[in-house]
Amino acid sequence: MESHAGASPGPDELAAAADAAAELLVQAGRSEDPAVADRFVGLVEEVGLETLAELWSHRPARSLPGALWRLYLVREWVQRQPEVASREYASGSAIAPVSHVIAGVEEPPGPREVQTLLDAVLAGLYQRDLDSALDRCAAFCAVTATGRAQDDRASAASAADLMTTAEDLAAAASLWRAGELD
């Protein structure tokens, strides 16, 4: 970024930095060495969710940095609350069987299985399958949102927000396939 004699960077510069960081991360993570993908899967543990939020959370949902933010945010939620995630996912899997198959959670979908799925999704992102990773996470979110909507302990707004995340991730996958995910 340009120097502004102590001034903070402007919105355009911040957006350009977020976009460049997302592109660099995806490109750098594409290595034949599985340890590289593993390191990027665990990026939140290394740099913190707050750092990624500062970098990407303000970017549009249907952009590369916006999609990466959502992937990492969903993974972090599943890592922190695997019992809730697996309960909501299991509840939704019978109602949304096609999305359940696309997501690829092992049966029965318990806490470890949903954690493993999200790690596999992020690893796939770094193994040249960004669109598949986005589609799988979108399907996971759709199934989980469906289950959350059935849960008396969850709010309808929370289920709707997660369904919006699913729709945004699916749209980002389509944009990636069309060469239009910026």
C-alpha positions in Angstrom: 0.0 0.0 0.0 1.1 3.5 -0.6 2.4 5.6 2.2 0.1 8.4 3.3 2.4 10.1 5.8 0.8 8.4 8.8 -2.8 8.5 7.5 -4.8 5.3 7.5 -5.4 3.6 4.1 -8.6 4.5 2.4 -11.5 2.1 1.6 -10.2 1.4 -1.9 -6.8 0.5 -0.7 -8.2 -1.7 2.0 -10.3 -3.5 -0.5 -7.4 -4.0 -2.9 -5.3 -5.4 0.0 -8.0 -7.8 1.0 -8.4 -9.0 -2.6 -4.7 -9.4 -3.1 -4.3 -11.3 0.2 -7.1 -13.7 -0.7 -5.6 -14.3 -4.2 -2.2 -14.8 -2.7 -3.4 -17.2 -0.1 -5.2 -19.4 -2.6 -2.2 -19.4 -4.9 0.3 -20.0 -2.2 -1.7 -22.8 -0.7 -1.7 -24.8 -3.9 1.3 -27.0 -3.4 2.0 -30.7 -3.8 3.1 -30.7 -0.2 0.1 -31.6 2.0 1.7 -29.8 4.9 1.2 -26.5 3.1 -2.5 -27.1 2.8 -2.7 -28.2 6.4 -1.0 -25.0 7.5 -3.6 -22.9 5.5 -6.5 -25.0 6.9 -5.3 -24.0 10.4 -4.8 -20.3 9.5 -7.2 -19.1 12.2 -5.2 -20.9 14.8 -2.1 -19.2 13.5 -3.2 -15.6 12.9 -6.5 -15.4 14.8 -10.1 -15.0 13.6 -9.9 -11.3 14.4 -7.1 -10.8 11.8 -9.1 -12.5 9.1 -12.2 -10.5 10.1 -10.2 -7.2 9.7 -8.9 -8.3 6.3 -12.0 -9.9 4.7 -15.2 -9.6 6.7 -16.1 -6.2 5.0 -15.7 -7.6 1.5 -18.8 -8.7 -0.5 -20.0 -12.2 0.1 -19.7 -13.1 -3.5 -16.1 -12.2 -3.9 -13.0 -14.3 -3.3 -12.1 -12.6 0.1 -15.7 -12.7 1.1 -16.0 -16.4 0.3 -12.8 -17.2 2.1 -14.0 -15.3 5.1 -17.2 -17.3 5.2 -15.4 -20.6 4.8 -13.1 -19.9 7.7 -15.9 -18.5 9.8 -18.0 -21.6 9.3 -15.0 -23.8 10.1 -14.3 -21.9 13.2 -17.9 -22.2 14.4 -17.8 -25.9 13.8 -14.4 -26.2 15.7 -15.8 -24.2 18.7 -19.3 -25.8 18.8 -19.1 -29.2 17.1 -22.0 -30.7 19.2 -24.4 -27.9 18.1 -23.2 -28.1 14.5 -23.6 -31.9 14.3 -27.0 -31.8 16.0 -28.3 -29.1 13.6 -26.7 -30.9 10.6 -28.2 -34.3 11.6 -31.6 -32.7 12.0 -31.4 -31.1 8.6 -29.9 -34.0 6.7 -33.2 -35.9 6.5 -35.0 -32.8 5.2 -32.3 -31.7 2.7 -30.9 -35.1 1.4 -29.4 -33.7 -1.8 -27.3 -31.1 0.0 -26.4 -33.7 2.6 -24.9 -35.9 -0.2 -23.0 -32.9 -1.7 -21.6 -31.8 1.7 -20.2 -35.3 2.2 -20.4 -35.6 6.0 -19.7 -39.2 7.2 -22.5 -41.1 8.8 -23.6 -40.7 11.5 -22.9 -37.0 11.5 -21.4 -36.4 14.9 -19.1 -33.7 16.2 -15.9 -35.2 14.9 -17.5 -35.9 11.5 -18.5 -32.2 11.0 -15.1 -31.0 12.1 -13.4 -33.4 9.7 -15.7 -32.2 6.8 -14.8 -28.6 7.3 -11.1 -29.3 7.4 -11.5 -31.4 4.2 -13.4 -28.6 2.6 -10.6 -26.1 3.3 -7.9 -28.6 2.3 -9.8 -29.0 -1.0 -9.7 -25.3 -1.5 -5.9 -25.5 -1.6 -5.8 -28.6 -3.8 -7.2 -26.8 -6.9 -10.8 -27.4 -6.1 -12.1 -24.0 -4.9 -15.5 -24.4 -6.5 -16.0 -27.9 -5.0 -14.9 -26.5 -1.6 -17.4 -23.7 -1.9 -20.2 -26.0 -3.1 -19.5 -28.5 -0.2 -19.5 -25.7 2.4 -22.6 -24.2 0.9 -24.3 -27.6 1.1 -23.2 -28.1 4.7 -24.6 -24.6 5.6 -27.9 -25.4 3.8 -28.4 -28.6 5.6 -27.4 -27.1 9.0 -29.7 -24.1 8.4 -32.5 -26.5 7.6 -31.8 -28.3 10.9 -31.5 -25.1 12.8 -34.9 -23.9 11.6 -36.4 -27.1 13.1 -34.6 -26.5 16.5 -36.7 -24.7 19.1 -33.5 -23.6 20.8 -32.3 -21.6 17.7 -33.7 -18.4 16.2 -35.3 -18.2 12.8 -33.1 -15.3 12.0 -30.0 -17.3 12.7 -31.2 -20.1 10.4 -32.0 -17.6 7.7 -28.5 -16.0 8.1 -26.9 -19.4 7.7 -29.0 -20.1 4.6 -27.9 -16.8 3.1 -24.3 -17.9 3.7 -25.1 -21.1 1.9 -26.6 -19.2 -1.1 -23.6 -16.8 -1.2 -21.1 -19.7 -1.1 -22.9 -21.5 -3.9 -23.0 -18.3 -5.9 -19.3 -17.8 -5.3 -18.7 -21.4 -6.6 -20.6 -20.6 -9.8 -18.7 -17.3 -10.2 -15.4 -19.2 -9.8 -16.3 -21.7 -12.5 -17.2 -18.8 -14.8 -13.9 -17.1 -14.1 -15.7 -14.2 -12.5 -15.0 -14.5 -8.7 -12.9 -11.4 -7.9 
